[in-house]
Amino acid sequence: MRNLRMRTCSRIRHALTAHTSMNNRFSAVLTALLAAALFGAATPLAKTLLGSLSPFLVAGLFYLGSGIGLGCAILIQRTRRTNSERTHESRMQAAEVPWLLGAIAAGGIAGPAFLMFGLSSTPAATSSLLLNLEGVLTAVIAWVVFRENVDLQVFLGMMAIVAGGVLLSWHPGATAVPVGAWLIVCACLCWAIDNNLTRKISTNDAMVIACLKGLVAGSVNLTIALILGAHLPSVATVAAAMATGFAGYGVSLVLFVVALRNLGTARTGAYFSVAPLFGVALSLMIWPEAPSIFFWLAAVLMALGVWLHIRERHEHLHTHRPLTHNHRHRHDEHHQHEHSFAYSGDEPHTHAHVHLPITHAHAHFPDIHHRHTH
């Protein structure tokens, strides 16, 4: 009887763990897709709001809107926190600062610069096709350099999403690839590096990471624009541009960092690659016209890729090494620890905590707790 009770309890715990894992999976996927939707929507909105402004000026206003908007949100958020929450909030460690600086330099400064110079001598159709390389390069770096796990189903899903992106931006007859195309490839490589470096600091406050990126990238791009002779537009246009940047770059990046934390780099990059689909869909609503066959084929391919990723079940016996970090968490299977302070029982909460070694088997993603080798 005792053995029966133990087996029953074990099955119940396993079922609860599987249920929680499934809920976390869909929540993380939706977070990544929402990030993609906001980023994709920024492109047609920018076209309606900004007209023919300097590309560097557009980038600067977008990034500054992101950084300033998130900075205000952080200040409001912190005024509402209790003293206990302020004491135990996540703070970036000194060892993580180089990862942040590298991500800002690659994705916020070098990437936009390469893109702007590349766009000046590259046809729009070719540029759109080349920008699909970001998702591929992100995954390759994650798999090859950072040893993030990949199986056939995830690989095929990634290829389906990329193929959809190629179809979405394909213009028959536009085959010329000028020298500027290599600059766009460099921009994609910079953003791929940015995505992988950001994963290293994704346990920290996503709003702080996105805010710092926005302020630095915005200041640099705006300075370049003004040096090159650009002039600021009307106050209304500046406000509209910064508001678009806050949603399409700021909030989107916050969600992207949260998805990185829970899904890993390659999978988050794959979901984010569907952003052009949202952009085209919004464009069709703003400028109504019958979608081409390429749009529908792209939608099917991207839906297939997302479906392949969602149905992934990566499960095996694995060992967690000792780990100390600080992030928002609940006391689930991976967070069984004591508290060195008066704990009120509220969940989720944030504080520095230690993970002791544990060996078990369950379905998981390469999230912040599952960065083990295979």
N, C-alpha and C positions, 0 to 999 in steps of 0.2 A: 504493500500500500504506500509506504514511504517513497519507494522508487517511482511509483506511478505518479505521485504528487510532484516529485522532482522533475520528471519528464514533462508533465503537464505545464509546470511553471516555466520550464525551459522553452517549450513551444510557444507559450504566451509571450515571453520576453522576445523570442525571435520574431514573432508576428508583429509585435509592437515596434521593434527595431526596423523591420522591413517596411511597415506602414509609415514610420517617421522618415525613413530614407526616401521613400517614394514621394512623400509630400515635399521634402527638401529638394528633391530632384526637380520637380515641376516648378517649384518656387524659384529655383536658381535659373532654370531655362527661361521662365517668363521674365525674370530680371534682365537677362542678356538680350532677349528679343525686344523688350521695351527700350533698352539702351539703343539698340539698332534702329528702332522706329523713330526715336527722337532725333538721332543723328541723321537718318535718311531724310526726315522731314525738313531739316535745316536747309538743304540744297534748293528745293523749289521756293521756299520762303525767302531765302536770300535773293533769289532772282527777282521776286516781286518787290522786295524792299530796297535793294541797293543799286539796281541798275548797272551802270558802267564804272563803278568806283575801282580804284587800284586794288589788285588782288591782295597785296600786303596790307593795305588799309582795311579791307574786309576781314582778313585773318586777325589783324590786331584788335579790331572792335569786337569780333566774335569771342576771342580768347579773353579780352578784358571784361566783357560782359559776364563771361563764365566765372572768372576769378572774383570780381567785385560782388556779383550776386551770391556766390557761395560764401564769400567772406561775411556778408551781412547775415546769411542764414546761420552760419556758425556762431556769430555773436548772439543772435536771438536764442539759439539752442542752448548756449552755455549760461545765459541769464536764467533759464528755467531749470537748470540742474540743481540738485541738492548738494550740500557740502560733501556728503559721502561720494556722490557720483563724480564730483570734480576731483576728489582725492584719488579715486581709482580709475579715472579715465585713461584710455590708451594714449601713450606718448611714444613718438618715434625714437628708437634707440640710435646712438651714435654710429653703430655699425651699419645701420640701414640708410644713413644719409647719402653715401655714395651711390646707392641704387636709385634713390630719388633724383639726385642731380643728373645721373646718367639718363634716366627716363625723360627728364625735362629737356636736357640738351638734345637728345635724339628725336623725341616726338614733338616737342614744343618749339624748337629753334631750327634744327637742321632739316627736319621733315618738311615743314611749310616752305622753307627757303628753296629746297630742291624742287618742290612742287610748283611754286610760283614761277621759277625760272624755266622749268620744263614746259609749263603750260603756254609760255610765251612763244614757243616755236613748235608746238605739237598740236595736231588737229584734235578737236574735242572727242571724236569717236575713238581715236587711238588712245587718248588719255583715259577715257572711261574703261577701256579694256585693260590697260596696264594697271589701273588702280585695284583691280581684282587680285593682283599679286600680293597685296598686304596680308590677306587671310592665309594664303599659301605659305608665304615666308614666315609668318607668325607661327604656324604649325610646325614647319620644318625646324625652326630654331628651338621650339619647345621640345620636339621629339629628339633632335640630334644633340643639341648643346645641353639642355637641362634634363634630358632623359625622362620626359613625361611619357607615361605609357600610352600606347596606341594599339588598337586591334583592327582587323579588316573592316568591321562594320563602321567604326569611327572614320577610318580612312575613306571608305566609299561615300559616307555621308558628307565629308568635307569636299570630295571631288564633285558630288552632285550640286552642292551649294555654289562652288566656284564655277561650274559649268553653267548654272543658272545666271550667275553674274555676267559671264561672258556673253550669253545670249541676250541678256537685258541691254547690254551696251553695244551690241554688234550692229554695225552699219555696213551693209553690203557695198563693196567697192572701195571702202576706206582702208587701204592696205599699206600706205606709205608710213614708214617708221623713221622719223627724223632723229637727229642726234639728241634733241631734247627729250626723247623717249627714255634715254638712259638716265636722265635726271629724275624722271618720274619713278623709274625703277628704284633709284637711290632713295627717293622719298618713301616708297613702300617699305624698303629695307629699314629705314630709320624708325618708322612706326611699328614695324614688327619687333625691332629691338626694344622700343619703348614698351610695348605690350608685355614682353617677357621680363623686363626689368621691373615693371610695375607689379608683376605677380610676386616678386620678392618682398614687397612692402605692403601687400594687400591686407595684412592683418590690422593695419593701422586705420585710423579714421578716414574713410573714403572721401568725405567732404574736404578734409584738410589737404589730402593728396591732390584732388582735382582743383582746389582753390589755388594752391601753389603753382601748379602747372599753368593754370589760366593766367595768373598775374605775371609770371615770368614770360611766357610765350606771347601774351598780349603786348606787354611793354616792348619786347624785342621787335615784333612784327610792326607795331605802330611806329616805332623809331625809324625802322628801315623805310617805311612808307613815306614818312615826313622828310627824311634825308633825300629820297628820290624825287621829291617835289610834289607829293600828294597834299591835298588840302582837306581838312575835315568838312563833311557835309553839314546840313542843317541839324539843329538839335533834335528834331523829330526823327530824322533818319538815323542819327547816332543812337538814340534811345531804342529805336526799333531793331537796329543791328545788335545792340548789346543784349536786348531781351531775347532775340533769336539765339544768340550765342550762349546765353545762360541756360536755355532749355536744350538746345541741340548739341552743345559742347559740354556745358557744366553738369547739368542733371544727368545727361547721357553718360558722361565719364564716371560720375559717382556710381551709377548702376553697373557700369562696366567693371569697375574695381570690385564691387560686391560680388559680381558674377565670377571674376577671376578667383576670388577667395574660395568660392564654393564649387567651381567647375574645372579649374585649371586653365592654362593659357590657350591651348589648341582648340578646345571645345568652345570656350568663350569667343575666340576669334572666328570660329566657324559660324556661330549664331550671329555674330556682329556683321558677318559678310552678307547677310540678307538685307542690310540697310538700304541698298539701292532699290530694292523692290518696294519698300515703303515710300521712298522718294518719288519713284515713277508713279505709284498709285496716287499720291497726293497731287502730283503734277497733272494727272488726268482729271482730277476733281477740280483743280484750279483752271486748267485750260482743257475743257471737255473735248474729247475725240475718241474714236473707237480704238481700243488697244490693239496693237499688232499681234500677230501669231507668236512673235518672239517673247512678248510679255507673258502670255499664257504658258508657253513652254518653260520659261524661266521660273514662273510661279510653281509649276508642277515639280521641276527639278529641285528647287529650294525646299518645298514642302517635303519631298522625298528625303532630302538630306537631313532636315530637322527631325523627321520621323525616325530615321536610322539612328540618330544620336539619342533620341529620347528612349528608344527601346533597348539601348545598350545596357547590358548587365555584366559589369566587371566585378567578379567575386572570387576571392582566393584567400588562403591563409597568409596573413601578413603580420609583421611585428612593428609596433610603434616604438621608436627610440625615445629616450628622455627628451622632453621639450619644455621650454618655458617661454610663454608669450602672453600678450594681452589683447583680447578682442571680446566682442559681445557674444555671449554664449548662454546656453541652458545646461542644466546638469543631466546630460544624456550619457550614453555609453562611454563617450570619450572624455567626459568632464566629471569625474568622480574625485573631488579633492576637498580638502579642508580649507577653512577661511581663517585668515589671521586678523580678522576684524569682525565687528558685530554684524552678523548677516541677518537681514530682515526676512529673507525667504523670497524676495522678489526675483522674478525671472522674465525675460533675459536680463543679464547684468554684465558689467564690465569690470575686470580687475586682472592684475597679473596673476597667473596660475601655472602650476607645474603639471605636466603630463608624465606619469610614471610609465615604465616599459609595460607593454601589454601585447599579447599575441592572440588574435582571433580571426574569424572569417566572416565577412558580410559584403554586400554590394556597396561599392564606393566609387567616387570620382577622385582624380588627383587634386583634391582640395588641400587646404592648409594643414590638415592632419594626415594626409595620405600621399606624401611625396617620397615614397620609398621606391627602391629599385625592384626589378622583376627578373 
